[in-house]
Amino acid sequence: ESSTPGGDPFVRVGSEIKPGQPLCIIEAMKLMNEIESDIAGTIVEVYGGNGKPVEYGDRLFKVRKKG
């Protein structure tokens, strides 16, 4: 959710996002991968949680597309 442990999350429910904006960081095989948005919109729901494992194809966010 954030770039540092205990830091503010990149996005929260209600956050306005734009393409290229960082949404979260996922650790895979000791590599930190920054996940960026590819659309503009508003975060409606955040699935999972900080430190929770995710699998390929899992939903991370629900976004209401702008426009």
MOPAC internal coordinates of N, CA, C and O (Angstrom, degrees):
PM7 1SCF
backbone

  N    0.0000 0     0.00 0     0.00 0    0    0    0
  C    1.4514 1     0.00 0     0.00 0    1    0    0
  C    1.5154 1   112.86 1     0.00 0    2    1    0
  O    1.2310 1   120.20 1   153.84 1    3    2    1
  N    1.3359 1   117.22 1   -26.16 1    3    2    1
  C    1.4666 1   119.97 1  -178.28 1    5    3    2
  C    1.5242 1   109.59 1  -137.71 1    6    5    3
  O    1.2310 1   121.19 1   -11.35 1    7    6    5
  N    1.3192 1   115.34 1   168.65 1    7    6    5
  C    1.4645 1   119.35 1  -178.83 1    9    7    6
  C    1.5234 1   112.59 1   -82.06 1   10    9    7
  O    1.2310 1   120.32 1   164.80 1   11   10    9
  N    1.3456 1   117.00 1   -15.20 1   11   10    9
  C    1.4635 1   121.38 1   177.95 1   13   11   10
  C    1.5191 1   109.18 1  -134.61 1   14   13   11
  O    1.2310 1   119.44 1   -31.03 1   15   14   13
  N    1.3339 1   118.68 1   148.97 1   15   14   13
  C    1.4631 1   120.33 1   177.64 1   17   15   14
  C    1.5337 1   110.44 1   -58.85 1   18   17   15
  O    1.2310 1   120.56 1   -51.54 1   19   18   17
  N    1.3132 1   116.53 1   128.46 1   19   18   17
  C    1.4518 1   121.74 1   179.79 1   21   19   18
  C    1.5139 1   114.18 1    80.63 1   22   21   19
  O    1.2310 1   120.29 1  -179.43 1   23   22   21
  N    1.3306 1   117.04 1     0.57 1   23   22   21
  C    1.4674 1   121.06 1   180.00 1   25   23   22
  C    1.5167 1   112.00 1   -79.77 1   26   25   23
  O    1.2310 1   121.15 1    -9.15 1   27   26   25
  N    1.3224 1   115.41 1   170.85 1   27   26   25
  C    1.4617 1   120.31 1   177.19 1   29   27   26
  C    1.5226 1   110.20 1   -66.45 1   30   29   27
  O    1.2310 1   119.93 1   -38.90 1   31   30   29
  N    1.3404 1   117.74 1   141.10 1   31   30   29
  C    1.4623 1   120.06 1   179.08 1   33   31   30
  C    1.5282 1   111.16 1   -67.32 1   34   33   31
  O    1.2310 1   121.00 1   -26.58 1   35   34   33
  N    1.3283 1   115.69 1   153.42 1   35   34   33
  C    1.4663 1   120.85 1   176.83 1   37   35   34
  C    1.5268 1   110.23 1   -60.02 1   38   37   35
  O    1.2310 1   120.33 1   134.75 1   39   38   37
  N    1.3344 1   116.97 1   -45.25 1   39   38   37
  C    1.4634 1   122.38 1  -179.89 1   41   39   38
  C    1.5235 1   110.16 1  -139.42 1   42   41   39
  O    1.2310 1   121.25 1   -23.29 1   43   42   41
  N    1.3083 1   115.21 1   156.71 1   43   42   41
  C    1.4715 1   123.14 1   175.60 1   45   43   42
  C    1.5246 1   107.78 1  -132.36 1   46   45   43
  O    1.2310 1   120.34 1    -9.75 1   47   46   45
  N    1.3144 1   116.95 1   170.25 1   47   46   45
  C    1.4567 1   120.53 1   173.49 1   49   47   46
  C    1.5312 1   107.21 1   -58.78 1   50   49   47
  O    1.2310 1   121.16 1   -50.27 1   51   50   49
  N    1.3299 1   115.39 1   129.73 1   51   50   49
  C    1.4617 1   121.64 1  -178.58 1   53   51   50
  C    1.5188 1   113.68 1    97.24 1   54   53   51
  O    1.2310 1   120.06 1   169.50 1   55   54   53
  N    1.3396 1   117.49 1   -10.50 1   55   54   53
  C    1.4621 1   120.61 1   179.18 1   57   55   54
  C    1.5205 1   110.55 1   -68.05 1   58   57   55
  O    1.2310 1   120.67 1   -44.04 1   59   58   57
  N    1.3384 1   116.33 1   135.96 1   59   58   57
  C    1.4587 1   122.26 1   172.60 1   61   59   58
  C    1.5212 1   107.00 1   -83.91 1   62   61   59
  O    1.2310 1   120.25 1   -47.99 1   63   62   61
  N    1.3286 1   117.13 1   132.01 1   63   62   61
  C    1.4609 1   120.96 1  -179.51 1   65   63   62
  C    1.5230 1   110.14 1  -122.52 1   66   65   63
  O    1.2310 1   121.42 1   -21.00 1   67   66   65
  N    1.3313 1   114.90 1   159.00 1   67   66   65
  C    1.4675 1   120.95 1   177.95 1   69   67   66
  C    1.5245 1   108.32 1  -135.92 1   70   69   67
  O    1.2310 1   119.95 1   -19.24 1   71   70   69
  N    1.3290 1   117.70 1   160.76 1   71   70   69
  C    1.4624 1   120.17 1  -179.88 1   73   71   70
  C    1.5321 1   111.71 1   -56.23 1   74   73   71
  O    1.2310 1   121.23 1   -42.91 1   75   74   73
  N    1.3278 1   115.24 1   137.09 1   75   74   73
  C    1.4567 1   121.41 1   179.21 1   77   75   74
  C    1.5172 1   114.67 1    87.73 1   78   77   75
  O    1.2310 1   120.23 1   173.24 1   79   78   77
  N    1.3273 1   117.16 1    -6.76 1   79   78   77
  C    1.4730 1   121.24 1  -179.22 1   81   79   78
  C    1.5246 1   109.89 1   -77.25 1   82   81   79
  O    1.2310 1   119.64 1   -47.61 1   83   82   81
  N    1.3492 1   118.30 1   132.39 1   83   82   81
  C    1.4659 1   120.47 1   176.34 1   85   83   82
  C    1.5310 1   111.43 1   -64.09 1   86   85   83
  O    1.2310 1   120.82 1   -44.59 1   87   86   85
  N    1.3343 1   116.04 1   135.41 1   87   86   85
  C    1.4671 1   121.65 1   178.95 1   89   87   86
  C    1.5218 1   111.91 1  -108.21 1   90   89   87
  O    1.2310 1   120.47 1   143.38 1   91   90   89
  N    1.3373 1   116.71 1   -36.62 1   91   90   89
  C    1.4516 1   121.43 1  -178.65 1   93   91   90
  C    1.5205 1   108.98 1  -168.87 1   94   93   91
  O    1.2310 1   120.77 1    -3.79 1   95   94   93
  N    1.3214 1   116.13 1   176.21 1   95   94   93
  C    1.4496 1   122.66 1   174.85 1   97   95   94
  C    1.5240 1   107.72 1  -124.14 1   98   97   95
  O    1.2310 1   121.11 1   -46.69 1   99   98   97
  N    1.3262 1   115.48 1   133.31 1   99   98   97
  C    1.4605 1   120.97 1   177.74 1  101   99   98
  C    1.5222 1   107.91 1  -117.42 1  102  101   99
  O    1.2310 1   121.00 1   -49.49 1  103  102  101
  N    1.3259 1   115.69 1   130.51 1  103  102  101
  C    1.4559 1   120.87 1   176.99 1  105  103  102
  C    1.5237 1   108.53 1   -92.07 1  106  105  103
  O    1.2310 1   121.21 1   -52.89 1  107  106  105
  N    1.3243 1   115.29 1   127.11 1  107  106  105
  C    1.4671 1   120.87 1   176.89 1  109  107  106
  C    1.5224 1   107.98 1  -136.32 1  110  109  107
  O    1.2310 1   120.87 1   -62.62 1  111  110  109
  N    1.3141 1   115.95 1   117.38 1  111  110  109
  C    1.4649 1   122.30 1   179.59 1  113  111  110
  C    1.5325 1   111.45 1    53.68 1  114  113  111
  O    1.2310 1   121.38 1  -133.51 1  115  114  113
  N    1.3108 1   114.96 1    46.49 1  115  114  113
  C    1.4682 1   123.97 1   177.24 1  117  115  114
  C    1.5296 1   113.65 1    69.03 1  118  117  115
  O    1.2310 1   119.80 1  -169.93 1  119  118  117
  N    1.3471 1   118.00 1    10.07 1  119  118  117
  C    1.4572 1   122.09 1   174.88 1  121  119  118
  C    1.5181 1   108.86 1  -106.45 1  122  121  119
  O    1.2310 1   120.54 1   -44.63 1  123  122  121
  N    1.3194 1   116.58 1   135.37 1  123  122  121
  C    1.4562 1   121.75 1   178.51 1  125  123  122
  C    1.5272 1   108.91 1   -92.15 1  126  125  123
  O    1.2310 1   120.72 1   -59.70 1  127  126  125
  N    1.3365 1   116.22 1   120.30 1  127  126  125
  C    1.4624 1   122.45 1  -177.59 1  129  127  126
  C    1.5227 1   109.73 1  -112.91 1  130  129  127
  O    1.2310 1   120.48 1   -63.25 1  131  130  129
  N    1.3247 1   116.69 1   116.75 1  131  130  129
  C    1.4585 1   121.53 1   178.49 1  133  131  130
  C    1.5259 1   108.00 1   -80.71 1  134  133  131
  O    1.2310 1   120.65 1   -54.43 1  135  134  133
  N    1.3207 1   116.36 1   125.57 1  135  134  133
  C    1.4589 1   122.13 1   179.69 1  137  135  134
  C    1.5194 1   107.71 1   -97.46 1  138  137  135
  O    1.2310 1   120.94 1   -56.59 1  139  138  137
  N    1.3416 1   115.80 1   123.41 1  139  138  137
  C    1.4593 1   121.48 1  -177.99 1  141  139  138
  C    1.5209 1   110.34 1  -109.41 1  142  141  139
  O    1.2310 1   121.11 1   -27.64 1  143  142  141
  N    1.3238 1   115.48 1   152.36 1  143  142  141
  C    1.4506 1   121.39 1   176.73 1  145  143  142
  C    1.5243 1   109.96 1   -73.51 1  146  145  143
  O    1.2310 1   120.57 1   -34.82 1  147  146  145
  N    1.3191 1   116.51 1   145.18 1  147  146  145
  C    1.4581 1   120.00 1   174.10 1  149  147  146
  C    1.5308 1   111.28 1  -111.42 1  150  149  147
  O    1.2310 1   120.68 1  -175.37 1  151  150  149
  N    1.3463 1   116.31 1     4.63 1  151  150  149
  C    1.4655 1   120.72 1   177.87 1  153  151  150
  C    1.5246 1   110.20 1  -137.99 1  154  153  151
  O    1.2310 1   121.09 1   -14.55 1  155  154  153
  N    1.3295 1   115.53 1   165.45 1  155  154  153
  C    1.4647 1   121.78 1   172.49 1  157  155  154
  C    1.5214 1   107.76 1   -98.10 1  158  157  155
  O    1.2310 1   120.64 1   -37.18 1  159  158  157
  N    1.3243 1   116.38 1   142.82 1  159  158  157
  C    1.4564 1   119.85 1   179.51 1  161  159  158
  C    1.5085 1   112.35 1   170.44 1  162  161  159
  O    1.2310 1   121.09 1    20.75 1  163  162  161
  N    1.3322 1   115.52 1  -159.25 1  163  162  161
  C    1.4596 1   123.16 1  -178.59 1  165  163  162
  C    1.5205 1   109.21 1  -126.58 1  166  165  163
  O    1.2310 1   120.42 1   -45.60 1  167  166  165
  N    1.3348 1   116.80 1   134.40 1  167  166  165
  C    1.4670 1   121.22 1   176.81 1  169  167  166
  C    1.5270 1   107.88 1   -70.68 1  170  169  167
  O    1.2310 1   120.63 1   -57.68 1  171  170  169
  N    1.3370 1   116.40 1   122.32 1  171  170  169
  C    1.4652 1   122.70 1  -179.65 1  173  171  170
  C    1.5241 1   110.77 1   -99.36 1  174  173  171
  O    1.2310 1   121.03 1   143.93 1  175  174  173
  N    1.3499 1   115.64 1   -36.07 1  175  174  173
  C    1.4621 1   120.20 1  -178.84 1  177  175  174
  C    1.5270 1   109.37 1  -152.22 1  178  177  175
  O    1.2310 1   120.91 1   -35.16 1  179  178  177
  N    1.3282 1   115.86 1   144.84 1  179  178  177
  C    1.4587 1   122.27 1   174.98 1  181  179  178
  C    1.5216 1   106.67 1  -112.14 1  182  181  179
  O    1.2310 1   120.60 1   -60.63 1  183  182  181
  N    1.3398 1   116.45 1   119.37 1  183  182  181
  C    1.4608 1   121.15 1  -179.68 1  185  183  182
  C    1.5261 1   109.82 1   -88.84 1  186  185  183
  O    1.2310 1   120.37 1   -22.35 1  187  186  185
  N    1.3081 1   116.90 1   157.65 1  187  186  185
  C    1.4631 1   120.70 1   178.70 1  189  187  186
  C    1.5112 1   110.67 1    68.29 1  190  189  187
  O    1.2310 1   120.40 1    37.94 1  191  190  189
  N    1.2940 1   116.83 1  -142.06 1  191  190  189
  C    1.4528 1   121.21 1  -179.91 1  193  191  190
  C    1.5119 1   110.89 1   179.83 1  194  193  191
  O    1.2310 1   121.12 1    -9.37 1  195  194  193
  N    1.2851 1   115.46 1   170.63 1  195  194  193
  C    1.4535 1   121.96 1  -177.94 1  197  195  194
  C    1.5294 1   110.31 1   -59.98 1  198  197  195
  O    1.2310 1   120.74 1   -53.42 1  199  198  197
  N    1.3273 1   116.20 1   126.58 1  199  198  197
  C    1.4624 1   121.10 1   178.42 1  201  199  198
  C    1.5106 1   114.83 1    82.09 1  202  201  199
  O    1.2310 1   119.63 1   177.35 1  203  202  201
  N    1.3191 1   118.31 1    -2.65 1  203  202  201
  C    1.4664 1   121.28 1   179.75 1  205  203  202
  C    1.5278 1   109.91 1   -82.60 1  206  205  203
  O    1.2310 1   119.86 1   -40.74 1  207  206  205
  N    1.3324 1   117.88 1   139.26 1  207  206  205
  C    1.4618 1   119.77 1   178.56 1  209  207  206
  C    1.5241 1   111.78 1   -69.19 1  210  209  207
  O    1.2310 1   121.10 1   -33.01 1  211  210  209
  N    1.3366 1   115.51 1   146.99 1  211  210  209
  C    1.4640 1   121.51 1   175.54 1  213  211  210
  C    1.5229 1   108.12 1  -129.71 1  214  213  211
  O    1.2310 1   121.23 1   -23.53 1  215  214  213
  N    1.3094 1   115.25 1   156.47 1  215  214  213
  C    1.4654 1   122.92 1   178.56 1  217  215  214
  C    1.5247 1   108.46 1  -112.81 1  218  217  215
  O    1.2310 1   121.09 1   -20.94 1  219  218  217
  N    1.3262 1   115.53 1   159.06 1  219  218  217
  C    1.4509 1   120.23 1   174.95 1  221  219  218
  C    1.5291 1   109.15 1   -55.14 1  222  221  219
  O    1.2310 1   120.33 1   -48.31 1  223  222  221
  N    1.3205 1   116.97 1   131.69 1  223  222  221
  C    1.4536 1   121.88 1   179.14 1  225  223  222
  C    1.5191 1   114.59 1    90.79 1  226  225  223
  O    1.2310 1   119.57 1   170.61 1  227  226  225
  N    1.3482 1   118.42 1    -9.39 1  227  226  225
  C    1.4686 1   120.51 1   177.60 1  229  227  226
  C    1.5222 1   110.23 1   -65.58 1  230  229  227
  O    1.2310 1   120.86 1   -34.27 1  231  230  229
  N    1.3069 1   115.97 1   145.73 1  231  230  229
  C    1.4610 1   121.16 1   174.26 1  233  231  230
  C    1.5187 1   108.67 1   -77.21 1  234  233  231
  O    1.2310 1   121.09 1   -42.60 1  235  234  233
  N    1.3186 1   115.52 1   137.40 1  235  234  233
  C    1.4572 1   120.68 1   178.49 1  237  235  234
  C    1.5227 1   111.39 1  -107.69 1  238  237  235
  O    1.2310 1   120.69 1   141.65 1  239  238  237
  N    1.3424 1   116.28 1   -38.35 1  239  238  237
  C    1.4589 1   121.82 1  -177.23 1  241  239  238
  C    1.5204 1   110.05 1  -142.29 1  242  241  239
  O    1.2310 1   121.20 1   -28.98 1  243  242  241
  N    1.3146 1   115.31 1   151.02 1  243  242  241
  C    1.4582 1   121.36 1   168.86 1  245  243  242
  C    1.5241 1   105.36 1  -107.16 1  246  245  243
  O    1.2310 1   120.44 1   -54.29 1  247  246  245
  N    1.3332 1   116.76 1   125.71 1  247  246  245
  C    1.4601 1   121.54 1  -174.46 1  249  247  246
  C    1.5216 1   109.31 1  -124.30 1  250  249  247
  O    1.2310 1   121.11 1   -45.80 1  251  250  249
  N    1.3424 1   115.47 1   134.20 1  251  250  249
  C    1.4752 1   120.96 1   171.83 1  253  251  250
  C    1.5233 1   105.35 1   -91.24 1  254  253  251
  O    1.2310 1   120.98 1   -66.20 1  255  254  253
  N    1.3344 1   115.72 1   113.80 1  255  254  253
  C    1.4426 1   122.23 1  -176.64 1  257  255  254
  C    1.5331 1   111.02 1   -65.00 1  258  257  255
  O    1.2310 1   120.56 1   -39.45 1  259  258  257
  N    1.3152 1   116.53 1   140.55 1  259  258  257
  C    1.4563 1   122.27 1   179.17 1  261  259  258
  C    1.5265 1   108.45 1   -82.29 1  262  261  259
  O    1.2310 1   121.41 1   -42.36 1  263  262  261
  N    1.3234 1   114.90 1   137.64 1  263  262  261
  C    1.4614 1   119.65 1   175.38 1  265  263  262
  C    1.4297 1   112.47 1    88.67 1  266  265  263
  O    1.2310 1   120.10 1   180.00 1  267  266  265

